[in-house]
Amino acid sequence: MNPNVLQTPIDYLKGVGPNRADLLRGELGIHTYQDLINLFPNRYIDRTRYYKIRELQENSSEVQVIGKIVHLKTVEQKRGKRLVATFVDDTGEMELVWFRGQKWIRESIRINTPYVIFGRCNRIGHLFSMPHPEMELLTEHESSLRTAMQPVYPSTEKLANKGITNRVINKLMQQLFTETGGRFMETLSSSLLEELNLISKPAAMFNIHFPKNQELLAKAQYRLKFEELFYIQLQLLIKNLVRKQKIKGYVFDMVGDHFHDFYDKHLPFSLTGAQKRVIKEIRHDLGTGAQMNRLLQGDVGSGKTIVALMAMLLALDNGFQACIMAPTEILASQHFNGIQELVKPLGINIKLLTGSTKTSARTEIHEQLRSGELHILVGTHALLEDKVKFHNLGLAVIDEQHRFGVAQRAKLWHKNTIPPHILVMTATPIPRTLAMSLYGDLDISVIDELPPGRKPVKTVHRYDSNRLKVFRFLRDEIAKGRQVYVVYPLIQESEKMDYKDLMDGYASIEREFPKPGYQISIVHGQMKPADKDYEMDRFVRGETQIMVATTVIEVGVNVPNASVMIIESAERFGLSQLHQLRGRVGRGAEQSYCILMTGHKLSDDSKTRLETMTRTNDGFEIAEVDLKLRGPGDIMGTQQSGVLHLKIADIVKDNQILKAARYYAQQLLKQDPSLAAEEHKIIRYTYAQLSKHKNIWNYIS
């Protein structure tokens, strides 16, 4: 079939017309034949069975019955009227009822003619009644394309109110198959079809809309899901290949004194196997001559900073500068203090640049950067200012990248004629399935083991009624010289209520832990930054034993002596937030605890979240559960959810298909990176169409 036929505007399909066309465009985004054919059903009703009236049961399932209408009457009721038909077969009688559209129905119904009716039944007295049944003459029913597996298409209230029912969409779909002859161009190579035992494109399209049985439907769904995910993966992998070929990077071929000296003499602890593996991956990237673009994932406390530092030392050994950018001043200061301490014996010039850096210090930093005297610069968004000019920036490390936009990252690129190597770090575990689709064009490294001597945090769930026992436990921990966090939720919409909860909680903790025996810090969003820093600082120095806070402490506070994290109203937090908060404790050698406090009323999702937190400390497992509960769009935030406008595949449920799709896309590009081989002609053509239209389903038929 000529693919251009599918670009015909939907107005021209028999049965549509201008009014329906406007509705289909506005409500479902259907502009062309192509869009309609790619409107996939979201469920199916099994219509393999015909019931007799005497077999009807009171339940919520939909049934179909063959019979005749023998009588029609209008019945007055409190508001308006209803139309009632007596419907009979050879085993009994029932009623059909309409509350809307009665005039049209009365005119179109044929008395004493066999119909197939379909819908849900209610029992009223001794008779069954079916409101607003779907009806079709038996003769039409037998000759139509409609099958035993009845597709149910996505719809909206407006479409239903304007009479564009599921049945109408079904009819339009039949018309479309009639007009196009159901001939669709194949989009996958014959070797893929054979190896994966996939059905052809025309067979898949027919069986997704008109499946004869469950088995054919399953084959059609698998084929179309694989195809969608395969082309998304192909796109990401090609993007990665092209970037490596086009974007040259500095070659760091020296492993010199800085790296060796630090590794041999000044490393405060031995590296884990995972850290060594990741450093090896980074060293390989830095030697290829292509620009590195690597995402480093690792749970809180897994030792990402040491890995980043080793990469920066490689840059220094090769005569380049390095920088590390963090989303907040607190986090930037922590990176600065930690790294400065580690490299003190190496005579490296390292400086901190944030919004609060004094003008005189700022001027000195700018000068030393330009001359090349300054080796490592740590900072916040301040690094992106135009005044900040490097002598030769070789490596940029970005921490918690989801807090920086793409435009901000691009600014770092342009600090040099050749873009620096980029290492992106995140402590937010991104489920592997999602990482494959969102960051498929980045190379991904994972630190999946904790440093030796770290004990996993013990997590328990306690109800408000156990509060006194919890306070007793806190006293014991504080008596051992430990510190405690108590965190309250802060949700923008109800800030006043949350502030009151926080203050009430603070008051009750003051009563239980009175001065001078105990000192308490409090930190919340309505405080001035200077006051916040002062309170944080007191806690970090160990002057206060308890820190009462809203979630401002989620990222970046490092107090190894804090061993207990109490999360109030834990049911109001998302899983990733709970996991981040728990990561604030367990940073020292002592056993640490996370106590999730809730009321007794909990939704099913809340129960799942609490059960997951108490069961596992594995950030990736938690992220997978979070993905199942929230869906991909929510997890990545609005700015990135657009990547995943999938038509038929589901990134969570279909992750096995996703892995297969990625594997086959990788194999294909290994054999034939430019898709030049004759047997890949179809894939090359389909991919070219995809690149043109941006959206896979615009061309994929």
N, C-alpha and C positions, 0 to 999 in steps of 0.2 A: 504494500500500500504506500502511496505517496505520503511521506510524513507531513507534508504541508496541509493535507486534508484536516489533520488534527488541530491546525491553527485557525480553523474556521470559527468565526464568532458564534457563540452559543445561540444567538437570536435566530440563526438559520436552521436550527434543528427542528424537525417537524414536531409540533406539540408544545413549543416554547413560546414564541411570540415576544413582542417588546416588553409587556408588563412582567411576565415571568422572568425574562432575561434580566431585567433590572433587579428583581428580587434575588435571583441566584447570584448575581454579581455582588450585590450589597451584603447579603447574609453569609454566603459560603465562599466568596472570592472566585466564583466560576465564570470565567470570561470566554473560554474557548472549549471546543470538543475535548481537547487535551485535559483541561481542568476537570471536566465532568468524568472522564474515564478514570482519572486518578482520585476521584472521591471514593475512598474505599469504605465498605461497610464496617461499623464498629462492633456489630454482633450479628448473630444469625438465629432465626427461629426455625426449629425443626418441624416442617409440615409434611412429614411422611405419613401421618396417621389421620384418618377421618373417624370422628366419633359418632355414635348413634345418640339420640337425645336421652334415651334411658340410661346410657353409660356415664352421663355427665356427673362430675363430683364438685363439691364446694372446695376449690383451691384456687391459687392465684395464677395457675398456668393458662396459657392461651390455647384454645382448641379450635378445630375446624369441623363443620358439620355440613352434610349435603341434605337439602330439603326444599320445600316450596312455601311461599307466602300465600295463605288462603284468605287472610282478612286484614284490613287496615282501618284504624280509627284514631281520632284526635281526642285526647283527654285533657280537660281543664285542670290546672293545678294552681297553687297559691300564686306563683309568679309565672305568667305565660301558660304555654300548653306543651304537651309532649305528644309525639306520634308513636303509636304502638302497633306492631304487626304481629299476627299469629303465624308462627313458623312451624311446619310439621314435617316429620319423616315417618317411616313405617313403624316406629316404636313409640311415638308420643308427640307432644307439642311443647313449644316454649315461646317466649316473647322476645321481640327485638324492639329496642326503644331508642328514639332520637329526641334530643332536647334542642338541637340547632339544625338549621338548614332544612326544615321540614318541607317547605314548598317544593324545593328542587327534588328531594327524595321521593315525595308523593308522586311527582310527575314522572320520575324515571323508573319507578319500580314496576315490574311485570308480575301480575298475579298468576298463580298456578304454573310458574315456570321454574325449572330446577336451578337453584343457586348454590354456590359454596360460600358459607359465611365463616368469618374468622374473628375471634376476640376473646375477652374474658367473661366468665359467667358469674352472676350472683343468683342466689336462691331467694325468691320473694314468695312467701307462703309455700305452696306445694309446687310452684312453677319455677323453672329457670328463666333468667332474663339476661340478654346480652345488650349492653348499651353501645351505640355507635359502632356496629360491626363493620368490618371490611367485607364487601360483597362483590361477587363476580359470577356472571352467568356460567353455568357448568360447561357449556360448549366453549366459551372463551378460555376458561380455566384449563381445559384439556389441551387446547391448541397453543397456549402461550409458552414463552421461553422460561417463565418462572418455574422454579424447581422446588423440590421438597425442602431444600435448605433455603429459607427465606432471608435475604439480606436486610439488615436495618441500617439505614444511612444516617450520618450526622445531620442534625436539623436544628432549627431554632423555633422559638414560639411564634415569631412573626410569619415564618413560612407556613407553619401549621394553620395559623389563623387565616392566611390568604389561600388556603386550600392546596398548598403544595405539600401533600402528605408523602409518606414513605412510598405509598403505592404509585404516586405520580412520578417520583424520582426513578422508581423501578421501571416504569413504562418508558421514561426518557432514555434510560440506560439501554433498554431493549431496542429502542429506535436507533440509538447510536451504533449498536452492534450490527443492526440491519444495514444502516447506511455505509458503514465502513467494511462490512463483511467480516469483522473480527480479525482482520489481518494486521498484525503488529510486527514491527521490525524487531528482530532479535538484537539484544544488547550485550550478550555475554559470549565469549568464544566457545567453540565446540568442545575444546579440551576441558574447560571449566564445567560445562554442562555434563560431560561424561564423568569426570572425576567425582563430582558431587552428586551425580544422579539427579540433576534438576530437570523439571519439565520445561518445555519451550515457553517463550514469551507469550505467543498467542494463547496457548493452553492455560498459562497462569492467569492472564487477564480475563479469560472466559470464566475460569473456575473460581475466581475471587468474587465475581458478580453473580454467577449462576451455578453454584456448585451442585453437582448431582448427589454427592454424599460427603460425609465427614473426611474421608481419606483424600479425596481430590482437593477439598478445601485446604487441608493441612499442607499438601504439596504446593499449592498455589501460594499460600502464605509464606512458606519457607523460601520459595524461589524469589518472591518480591522483596522480602526482608533482607535476604542475602544481597540482592542486587543493590538495594538502597545503601546498605552499610558498606558494601564493597567499593562503590564509587566515592563515598565520603572518605574512606580510608585512602583510596588511591589519590584523591585530591590532596590530602594532608601529606602523604608520603612524597608526592611529586614536588609539593611546595618546599619540603625539607631538602630534597635532592637539588632543586634549582637554587635554593639559597646557598647550599654548600658549594655549588659550582660557580655561582655568580658573585657572591659576597666574599671577597678575599678577607682573610684575617691574618694578623701578625703570626709568624711562626716562632713559638717559644721552644727552641731546640736545646737551650742550655738548662741543665739542672745544676745550679751553682752553689756558692757558699751559703747564701741565706737559707735555702731549702735544706741542704745537708746539715748545716750547723744546728739549725732549729730541730730537725728530726733526730739527730744523733745526741744532742746535749741538753736541749731545753724543753722537750715535749714533757708536760707534767704527768702524763699517764700513757700507757701503751694504747695504740689505736685498736679499735675493734675490727674484725674481718670486714664488716660492711663499710667502715670508713676507708680502709685500705683499698677496697674494690672501687669505691667512688673516686678516690684520688687518682687511681690508675685510669679510670674512664676520662677524667678531666685532662690528665696529662696527655692522653692519646689525642683528644680533641685539639689541644693547644699546639700540637705538633703537625697538624695536617695541612695548614695553610688556608683552611676555610674558617669562617667566623664561627666560634662556639656559641651555641644558644642552648643551654642546658638547664633543665628544671631539677632542683635538688629537693626531694621530699624527705622529711624525717620528723618523727614525733618530737614534741617538746622534750628537750634534754637529751636528744640522741647524738649531739655533738656535730651539728652542721657548721658551727662557727669555726672550729679547728680546721675542717675541710676547706672552708672558704679562705682561711688564713694561709694554708699551704698553697692554694692556687695563687693567692696574691704574692707570696714569696717567689713563686716561679716567674711572675711578671717582673718582679724586682731584679731577679737573677738575669733576666734578658734585657735589662736596661729600660724597663717601662714603669709607669706609675699605676696604682690601683685605687679604686674607691669602693666604699660600701654604703648603700643608701637604705635607710630604715624609715618606716612611716611615722614614728613619733619621736619626740626629743628624748623621752625616757629610754626607749629602745636604742636610739643612736648613742646615748651616753653609756649605756651598758656595753654595747659593742666596743666603744672606744676604750673604756676602762679595762675590759677583759683583754682586748688585743694589745693594748699598751703594756699591760702587766706581762703578757707572754713574750713580747718582742724586746723588752727592756735590754736584755744582754746583747742584742744584735746591732744596737746603734742605728735603729731605723727611725726616720723622722715621720711621726704620725700626728695628725691634728684632727680636731672636731669642729665641724661647721654646722650650726643650727640657727634658727631664727633669733635666739637670744645671744649669739656670739657678739661681743663688743666690737665697735667699729675699728679700733686700733688692731685688735687680733685678726679681724676680717681682712684688713689691708695687708697684713703680714702674710696671711694664708694665700691671698690672691697672688702676691709677688713670688712666694716660694713655689707655688704651683706652676707658675709660668716659667720659672727658671729651672724647674726640675729638682730643686733641693728637697721639696716635700715628696715623700715616697707614697704614703697611704693617707687618703682623706676619708674620714667617716662623717656622715651627716644625714640630714633630712632632705626635704624638697629643696632646701637652700642650695644643694649641689647643682640644681638645674638652672639657676639664675645665669643670665647671659654673661655677667661679670666673671663667673667661675670658668677660667680657661686653663686647661692642662698643658704641660710641656709635651707629654706623650702618654695618653691614657691607654693602657693595654688591656685592663680587665675591670669590668664594673660588676659588683655583686649587689643584687637587689633583694632585700629581705621582705617577706610577706607581700609578694608581688601583686596579689589581688587588690591591694589597697592603692596601687598606682595604675593610672590609665595608660593606654597604649601610647598616647601623645607624649606623656611624660617620659616613657622609656625611649621614644624616638629622639627626644632632646639629648639624652646621654650619648646616643649614637653619633650625633652631629658634633660632639665635642672634638672630633678628630677627623682627618681626611679618610683614614681607614677606620671603620667602626671598631670599637673595642670588643673583646670577647665578653659575653654576657653569661653570668651565672645567677639564676633566679632561685631563691630559697623560700620554702614555705613549711610551716609547722602544721598547716591545715591539711590533714591527709585527704587527698582527692582520690575517690574510688578509682581503681585501675580502669574500669570500663569507661568512666567519664574522662579520665586523663587521656585515654586513647583517642577520644573524639574531640576534646577541647584543645589538648596540647599535643595532638598527634604530630604536629610539625616541629615540636621541640624534642630534643633527646632527653630522656628521663632517667635520673638516678635516684635510688631509694636507699636511705640508711634505715635498715629494718631490725637493728638490735641496739639495746641500751648499753652504755659503758659498764664495765664490770664493777661490782660493788653497789650498783643502784638496785634498790629493792622496789618491786612494783607497788604502787599505791593500793592500800586496801580500801575498797569502796563499799559502803553500806547504805541502805535506805531506811530512814526512821520517820515515823509519823509524829506530828506535833505533840501528841499525847506523851511521847517519850522524852520530851525536852529536858526534864530535870536530870534524867540519867545522862543525857548528852552533856549538860553543863558539868556534871560530876567528872565525866571523862576529860573535859577541857581542863579542869583544875589540876587533874593528875598530870596531864601533858605539860602544862605551864610550870608545875612544880619540878618537872625534869629539866626545865630551862628552855622548853620549846615555845614557838610562836604560832598564832592561830589567825586564819582569815575567816571572816563571816561575810558572805556576799549576798546582796539582795538584787532581784531583777530590776531592770529599768527599761520600761517600754514606752517609747515616745508618747503614744496617745494618752496614757494615763499617768503622766509625769507627777501630777499633784498627789495622786493616790500612792504611787510608788515612793515618793519623798516621805509621805506620812508613814508608810510601812517601815522605811529605813530608820526614821527618827524614833518610831515606837520600839523597833528592835534594838536600837542603840540605847534607849532608856532602860529596857529590860536587862541588857547586858551590863550596863552601869550598876544596876541594883544587885545583880548576881556577882559582879566582880568589882567591888568598891575600891576606891582609892584609900590609902596610898599603896595598898598591897598590889594593885594592878593598874597598869596604864593602858589607855585605849586610844587608837588613832581612828579618825573617820575621814573618808574620802568620797565625794560624790560630784556629779556633773555641775551642780550650781555653785561650786566654790571657785574662787579665783585661782588661776594656774599656780601662782606663787604659794598660796596656802596649801594647795594639793601637794606640790613638791615638798613642802616643809613636813607635812604629815607622813608622806611616803618615806621621806628621808629618816624620820624618827624610827619608823618601823624597820627600815633596812639596817639602821645602826643598832637595833635591838633595845631602844629606849622604851618602846611600847610592846606589850605582849599580844595584843589583839588588834587586828585591823578590820574595822567594819566598813564595807565599801559597796558601791554599785559595780557594774561590770567594767569600770575603767581599768581594773587591774588585769583584764583578760590577756593583754599582750605585754610581755616583756618585763615583769617585775621578777627579779631573781633574788630570793632570800632563802639560802640553803637551810637556815635554821627553822623555817616555818614548816611544821609537820602535819598541821590539820587544816583542811579546807571544809567549811560548812557552807552548803548552798541552800539558802532559804527559798521556799516556793519553787523547788527544783522542777516541778512539772511545767513551769512557765518558760523554761529554757529549752532551746533546741539541743540536739545531741552534740553537734560540733562545738557549741558553746560550753556545754557541760564538760566535754573532753578537754577543751582549752583551759578551763578554770582548774580542772583537776591537775593539769600539768604545771600549775604554780607551786605545788608541793611535791615532795619526793626528789628534791634536788640535792639533798645531803645524804649521808650514809645511814641516817636513822630511818626506822619504819615510819611511813607517813600514812595518813588516813584522809578519805574524802567522805563526808556525811551528807547525804541528800535528804533534806527535810521537806515533807509535803503534808497536806491535809489528807483526809480519808477518801474524798471524792476524786477519782482519777479517771480520765478518759482512757480508751484502749491504747491510743498512741502514746500517752504519757506512761502507761504501764510498760509498754514495749521499750521506751527510752530508758526508764529506770532499771529495768531488768537487764538491758544491754550493758549499761554502765557498771552494774554490780558484777556482771559476768566476765567482762573482758577489759584489758587495758590496751588492746591492739587498735591503734587509730584507724587502720585501714578497714578492719572489720566493722568498727563503729561507723565509718563513712559509708560503707555499703548499706548498713541498716538505715542510715539517715537518708540515703538516696532513695531507698524503697519507700520510706515514709513521706518524703517531701517532693520527690521528682526532680529531674535534672535542672529545670529552670530556676527553682528556688535556691538550689545549692550554690549555683554560680552567680546568683544575683542577676538583675535584669540585663546588665550590659553584655553578658555572655550567653544568656539562654537562647538568643536568636540563632546560635550556631545549630541548635538541635530541633529545627522545625521538621521533625520526622513525620512522614505520611503514614507509614505502616509499621515500621520497626519500633520497638520500645527498648531504650538503652539498658533498662534494668532487667526486664524479663528476658530479653534476647541477647544476654551478654555472651552466651556460647556462640551464637551466630556472628556476633561482632568480632569475637576472637578469630573465628574461622575466616571472616572477611578480611581482617587485617593480615592474617597469615598469607592468604592467597594473593593479596595485593603486594605484599613484600616479595613473595616468590616471583611474581610476574615482573616486578621492576628489577630484581636481581638478574633474571634471564635477559630482559629486554627493556633497559631503562628508558629508551625513547619510543617504545611501543611500535617499532618499525616493521616487525615481522608480519608476513602476510596473514598468519593465523590470528594476529591481534588487531587486524584492521577494524573489526567491529568495535572493539574496546576503544581504539584510538578515535574513531568517529564519534562514539557516544561521549567520550571524555571531552572532545572538542566542543560538542554541543553544550555539555554541562558548563564548561568554562565560559561559554557565551552567555548562557541564561542564568548562571548563578544558582538556580534552584534545581536540584536533581530531577524532580518530577515534571519540570517544564519540558524536558526533552525525552524522558526515559522510555516513553512508548515508541 
